[in-house]
Amino acid sequence: MSSVGQRLELKVGTSLVMTPQLQQAIKLLQLSAVELQDYVDQELEQNPLLERGDPDRATNQEDANNERAGNEGGEQPKAEDTKATAADDTNSFEGESAPDLIDRQHDSETFDAAFDSEYDNVWTNGDAEMPQPSMPSWEGASTGSGSGGGNRMGDDELELEQRYSRPPDLREHLAAQIPLEITDATERLIANALLDTLNGSGYVEADLDELAEQLGCETDAVETVLAKLQRLDPAGIFARDLVDCLRLQLMDRNRFDPAMASLLDNLDLLAACEFNKLRKLCAVDEEDFAEMVAELKSLDPKPAASFDIPAAEAIVPDIFIRPNPQGGWLVELNPDALPKVLVNQAYHAQVSSKVTDKADKEYISEQFQSANWLVKSLHQRASTILKVSSELVRQQDGFFRHGVRALKPLVLRDIAEAVEMHESTISRVTTNKFLSCPRGIFELKYFFTAAIAGADGEASHSAEAVKHRIKAMIDAEPPAKILSDDKIVALLREDGIDIARRTVAKYREAMKIPSSVQRRREKRQLR
């Protein structure tokens, strides 16, 4: 029989421990510029030792310290004695090309080791002055108390102006019209119920029989109210499907006739470019048919799409690329995308000297450590983005000089090996980060494309560059000589690109380019 017992064993091993500080650094690395600003704002609200590095901080630091420590008594610190830590003040690297930037950067395998690097994050108020903004910011304008500046707008006034200056959403737009079109109280109740059933395109998705049962009325009553609602603006609203939506818009234009009705009943033939067959069904000549198709194309298949559109957020580039007069490219961090955060060392020293409770001391110590780690994480994030972007610019130099056709095949491993980082770090750095160059604004992920083998078996081509060539070929094809996928394959192989026909078809469909048969029909119709 085997005996069961207990014993103690001592084992020595190594494991990777994700400290909270390392988790914070990794989290910050993958945030976009907008997400990073939101995260920093939350930290500024939670941590009393953090200060925003705004232009007025140098002149207002003494007032801030006095306000915070006013109830504690004792001598207040002088402005010249106030120290702070900062993420980074100088973000411009003018006069250095991308390779030079790479040579002077310092990197390590982990973020923990990176924070042990030589980095002096202690400032005094006189060390550096923040540049004054050329235009007043809303943030600065809304922080005034009492009198304020002449043209400054308070938070309440700004909120009121924004509320009444925005355009009405779809529900508000329709709700304002319903009382004008429907006067009966019962019908208004049904109208509001139908209003709640609209989808994002403006169609009624609910089953009218089920809705009538829920409201306790006849289906005919619901259909009667629906017919009235279909006369509201925009034309086509409250339609049951696409055909109904187009019909309502044609009726609003007084363009709905038997020929148009036949056209709407055979939209599948229109999508398949069966123009001759469709023209016979509509019993019209070629000129009338062309006018009918043009009229149909001018309609809006989603009448509600123009409402409830969220405000478009401008892309904030993280990196600026511009030509270097001495050759190469200048790679700069965008200072507007880097929140400047300071740690008030003087306030920490003052409060620490007056606190006697153990719990309060632990809280202050934790907040101080958290503030310092945030500052260092921001600095490490900026350095990493700059280093990866510099190497990316170096390897894709042809794109910045000649355009998409010179884009090289590139994978994360290529950059990771060049900058001695892990592929996961490169993936985080290039996610939701944007680069602004003379050719436009591009996400860093754009420069990573798969490789397509060359016809000689040695050279390779970027998949994005091949897509660009396929689109250029199709755009330049004459109506009498439409290029088939096989013909495109042959032309690409003549240019030294070895590509399969199914790959050409996949790229063509991804660019939403119809097949050669459909293009031939469309261009024949336009002739």
N, C-alpha and C positions, 0 to 999 in steps of 0.2 A: 504493500500500500504506500502511496505517496503522501507525504505529510505537507500540510499547508501552514505556512508561517509568515511572519513579517520580518523584514530586514531593511536596513538603511544603506543606501548607496550614494556615493558622491560622484557626480559627473561634471566634467568641464566641457563647455561648448560655447560657440559664438552664435549670436543671432542679431538680426537687425531690429532695433527698437525704434518705433516711430514716436519720437517725443512730441509733445504738443507744439513746441517751437518749429520742428521740422514739418509737422502737418500744416501749420500756418503758412510756412514759406511755400510749400507745394500748392496750397490753396490759392495764395496770392499770384503765383506764377501763371496759373491757368485762367485767371479772371481777365475779362476785357477791360478797356479803359473806363467804361461807364460802370461796370460792376465793381471795379476797384474803388472808384470814387464813393459808391454807395457803402462799401465795406468800411472804408476809412471814416466816413461820416458816422457810422454806427459806433466805431471805436472811440471817436472823439466825444460822443455823448456818454459813453460808459466809463471812460477812464479820465479822472480829474487831472492827471498829470500830463495829458497830451494837449498840445496846442496846435492850431492850424498855422502853417507858415505863410501867412498872408502878408502883403506889403506893409500893413499898418502895425505889424506885431512889434517891430523895433521901438516904435514910439509909444505903444500902448501896453508894453509888458509890465511896467511898474504899476499901472492902474489895475491890470488884471490880478497881479499878486496881492495888491492891497484889498481888492474886492473879495478875493477868496479867503484871505487870512484875517479879514477885518475883525471877526468876532473872537479871534484867538489872543489878541493883545500882543504886546512886545514890539520890538523895533522892526520896521518893514525893510526889506532889502532894497538896495539902490539899483537903479536901472543898469549901471555899468557892471554890477556884480552878478547879474542874472545870466546864467548859462543855459544852453539848450542843446539838444542833439537833433540832427536833421538827416533825412534820407539822402539827399543829394541836392546841391545848389547849382552846380554847373553841369548842364546836360548837353551842351553843344561841343562838338569835337571837330571844329573847323581846322582846315589845314592838314588833315590826316586822311589818307585813303583807307579803304577797307582793309587791305593787308596790314597796314601800319597799326590800325586799331586792334587787329587780332593779336599782333605781336606784343602789344603792351597790356593786354588784358590778362588777369590772373584768374585761374579757375581751379576747382577741386572736384572730387568725385561726388561729394555729398554736400548738402546745404549746411549741415552742422560744421563741417570742416571749413566751409567758406566763411562762416561767421567768425572764425578764429583768425582770419586773415588780417593784414595790417590795414586797419580802417579806423581813422580818428573821426568819431561822430560827435565831438564836443564843440559847440559853438559858443561864442559870446555875442552880445548884441552888436558889437563893433566889428566882428570878424568879416561879415558880408552883409551888404544891404540888398534887399530884394528889389528888383526893378519895379517901378510904379507902372500900373496898367495904363494903356493909352485911352481906354474907355472905361467909365464906371460900370461895375458889375451889379446885377440885381441883388446878389447876395450881400454886397456891401451896403446897398441902398436900403435894404429891408431890416438892417440890424440897428438902425437908429432908435433912440428912445426919446420921446418927447418932441422937441422942436424939429430936429432933423434938418436936412439940406433943403434948398429951394424946390428942386424938381424931384426929390426922392419920393418914392411911393411906398407906403406901409404895406404890411402883409395883408391886412383886411382889404385895403383898396385894390391891391394887385389881384387878390382872389376874386373880388367882385368884378373887376374888369375882365378877367379871364372867363368867368362864368357867363357873362352876357356877350362877350365878343366871339365865342365859339359858335360854329354853325349848329343848328338843331340836328339831333340824331333822327333815325328813321321813325322811331316810335313817336317822338315829339312832332315830327313833320306830319305824320298821318293823323295823330290824335287831334291836331288843330283843324284838320279838314273834316273829320267825321261829323261834328255838330252842324256844319254847314250843309252837308249832303243828307244827313239822316236826322230827322226831328223827333221821331217816335222813340219813347224811352225804352221800349222792349227791343226795338231794332238796334238801338245804341248798345244795349247789353250784348246782343249777338255780335255786333261789330267789334266791340272790345275783345270778345272771346276769339274772333277770327284774327284780330290783330296779334294776339299772343301766339298764334300758330305759324306766323311767317318765319321762313328760314333765312339764311344769309343772302340768298339770291332774290328774295321778295316773293317766293311762291308759298301757297297755302298747302301744307303737308298733311293736315289733319283729315280724317275721314268725316265727311259731312254728316253721315248717318249717326256715327258715334257722338259727334259734337252736339247734334240735335237732341240725342237721348240724354246727354249730360245736362243740357240747358232746359230740358223738359218742354221742347217745342217741336214742331213739325220740320222735316227736312226741307220742305218747300220754303219755309220762312228763312232758313239759313241760306238757301240758294238765292232768294230774293235780295237779302242783305249783301251777299257776296257780289251779286251783279252791280249793286250800287257802289260798293267799295272799289270795284274794278274801274270805276270812272275817276278815281282819285289820281293825283299827281304823286310820283312819276307814272307815265303811261306804262302799262304792263304789270303794275303791282297787283297783288292778290291773284295772280294767275295760278292755274292748277299744274301746268307743266310748260315746257319750252314752247311748244306749238301754240298753246293758249296765250302765252306771254307775247309772242310775235304777232298773233292775231289782234290782240288788244292794242298794240302799238300801231298796227296798220289801220285799224278802225279809227284811232285817234287822229291819224293823218288823212283819213278819208281815202285810203288807198287799198282797201280790202275789197276784192272782186272775185268772181269765180276762178279766174286764172291764178290769182294769188292763193286762193283756197287750195287749188290743186298742187301748187308749189309747196305749200306748208304740209300737205298730206303726204308728200314724197320727199321729205328732207333727206332720207337715206340715199336717194339717188343723187341729190346735190352733193352730199359728202363724198360719194364715189365718183364724182365728175362725169356722170352719165348725162351730159347736157342734151344730146340729140333725143334720147328717149324721154327726158323730162320735158323738153320743148313740145314734143308731140302730145304729151299728156295735158299740158297747159293750153294747147291749141293756139300758140302765138308764133310769130316769126322771130328771126334771130335778133333783130333790133329790140323788139319788145321784151324778149327774154333777157337780154343783157341788162335792160333797165330794171326789170323785176329783181334780178340777182343783186344789182347794185343797191336797190332799195332795201332788200333783205339784209345786206351787209351793214347798212347804216343803222339798223335797229340794235337795241341793247338787250342781250339775252339775260342779263342780271340787273334789273332796274334798281335793286337795293344796294348794289355794290358801291355806288357813289356816296352812300351814307355810312355812318359808323366806322369810317376808316380811321384807324389810329394814326396819330401824328407821326410822320416819318422822322426818325432820329438820324441826324447827320452822323456819318462815320468819322470818328476821331482817329486819325492815323497815329500809331505808336512810334513810327520811324519816318524820318525824312531822308530822301536820297536826292542828291543833286550833283551835277558834274563838278569835278575838281579842276580848277584852271591849270594845275600842274599835271593833270592826268589822273585817271581813275575816278573814284566816286567818293563823295563826302557822306558819311553815315552819321546821322544825328538823332538823338532821342527827342521826341516832342515834349517840351516842358509842360504844355497844357494837359498832357495825359499822365503826368506824374504828380500825384498829390504830395505836397510838402508838409510833413508832419514834424513837430518839434516836441521834445521832452523838457519840461520845465524843471531843470535841476535845482534851481534855487528854491522853488516852492516845495520840492520834495525834501530838501535839507531842512527847510524851516518847519514843515509839518512833522517830520520824523523826530526832530528834537523836542517837540512839545507833546507827542503822544506817549502815554504810559501804559495804556491797556494792551494786553498781548494780542487780542483779536484785531485791534486797530493797526498794530504794527505789522501783523501778517498781511492785512489787507493792503496797506501802503506798499509793502515789499512786493506783493504779487502784482499790483498795478504798475509799479516802477519797472519790474522785470518784463511785464507784458508790453509796456510802452517801448522799452528799448528793443525788444525782439521785433515789434512791428516796424520800427525805424530801420533796423538791419534787414528785415525781410524785404522792405520796399527797395532798399539799396541793392540787395542781391538780385531782386527781380529785374530792376533796370539794367544792371550789369549783364545779366544773362541774356535778356532780350537784345541788347546791343551787340553782344558777342555773336550770338546765333545769326542775327540779321546781317552783320558784317560778312560772315562766312557765306551766307546765302547770296549776297550781292556779288561776292568774289566768284562764286561758282556759276552764277547766272549772268555774268557780265555781258554775254552776247544778247540776252533779252533786252537789257537796258540800252544797248547800242543800236540793235537792229530790229527789235520787236519780237512778236510771237514766233515767227518762223525760225528764230535762232534759239528758242527755249530748249534747254538740254534736259534729258531724262535725269531725274533726281529722286532719291528716296531718303527717308529719315536717317538711315544708317550712314549715308555719305556725310551728312552734316555732323552727326554724332561722333564719328571717328575723327573728323577734322578738328572739332573743338573739345574732344575728350570728355564727352558727356554721354549719359544714357539716352537711348532712343525715346524712352518715355518722357524724359525732360524736354527733348526737342519737340515732341508732340504737344506738350503743354504750352511751350513757348509760342508755337506757331498757330495755336488755336485761338480764334477771335482776336488776332493781332493783325493790324493793317499797316501797309507800307505805302507811302506817298512818294511818287517819282514823276519825272516829266511825262511819262506815258499814262499816268493816272494813279488811282488808288487800288491796290490789290491786297487780298488777304495773303498772309505768308504761306498758307497751305496751297495757294495757287501754283507756286513754283515747284511743287513736288508732283511729278507726273511719271507714269509708267514708261518703260522703254520699248520701242518697236525696233526689231532687228533690221539692219540694212541689207540690201541685196548682195553686198559683197561678203556678208557674214561677219564683218568686223564692226563697222560704224553702226551706231544706234541713233534713233530719233525719238524726240519727245512725243507722247500721245497727243498733247495739246497742240503741238506744232503741226502734227499730221491732220488733226481736226480742222485747223486753220486752212491748210492746203485744200482739203476736200471742199470746204465751204467756198473758197475762192474759185475753185474749178467749176462748181455748180452755178455760182453767181455769174460767171463769165460765159456759160454755155449758150450758144445761139438757139433760138426756138426750133430751128430746123434740124438741129443735131444735139438732142438731149443725151447726156452722158448716163449710161447704165452703170450699175455697181461694178460689173466686170470691166468696163472701159476705164473706170476710175482706178481700179486695181492695176491695170496695165500701165496707165500713165504714172502712177506712183512708183511702180517698179522701174520705169525708165528713169525716174529721179533718184533711184537707189534706195527705195523704201520697200521692204518685203512685208506685205500685209495681205491678210486673207479677205475674201469677199464678205464673209459674215462680220468681220471687224469693221469694214467700211459701212455695211448696213447698220451696225450697232451705233457707230459714231454719227451717221446721218440721222437716225431716229432720235438720238440724244439731242441733236441740234434742231429737232422738229422740222426736218427737211423731208418733204414727201418723196415717194418713189419716183423713178423715171417715168413710169406710166402715168401717174397723177400729174407730174410736172408737164408732160407732153400735152395732156388734155387741157390743163389750165392755160398754157401758153398758146395753144391752138385757139382757145376761146377768146383770148385777148387780141389775137391778130385781126 
